[in-house]
Structure formats: structure tokens, C-alpha cells
């Protein structure tokens, strides 16, 4: 459960603000795909309904991406 709570906003932040996927793919430039809060909520629901192995894999990807960005910004 805690993985879902941490992974949903982390994944939304990475996809929207770090990678800018809604700018690369114009058909995704609408809610919930260009709104961090909206995408976090929908991602949280999807991660909650997925098997735990997939949820933990997505959580590891998203949370490590956020931690890497924080460390990169603090070091530079």
C-alpha cells in the first residue's frame, strides 16, 4: 500500500514534468495526462488494482527516478 502512495505521484511527476510526454505526443495533451494531480490519482487506482509484483516494479522505477533527480539537483 505504501508503494502505491509513493509511486503514483512519483510516476506522474516523472512522466509529466521530467519527461514531458504530453508535449512529445500531442494526443496526450489533455487531462489527466498533462496534470500531475489528476494522473497521480488515476495511477494510484491502477497500481492498487494491479498485482503486487507489477506495482512494486513501477514503484521502484518511479521512486528511484525521483530520488535520483533530488540527488542530482543537490549535488549540482
Helices and strands as residue ranges (DSSP letters): H 2-13, I 14-18, H 21-24, G 26-28, H 36-49, H 52-75
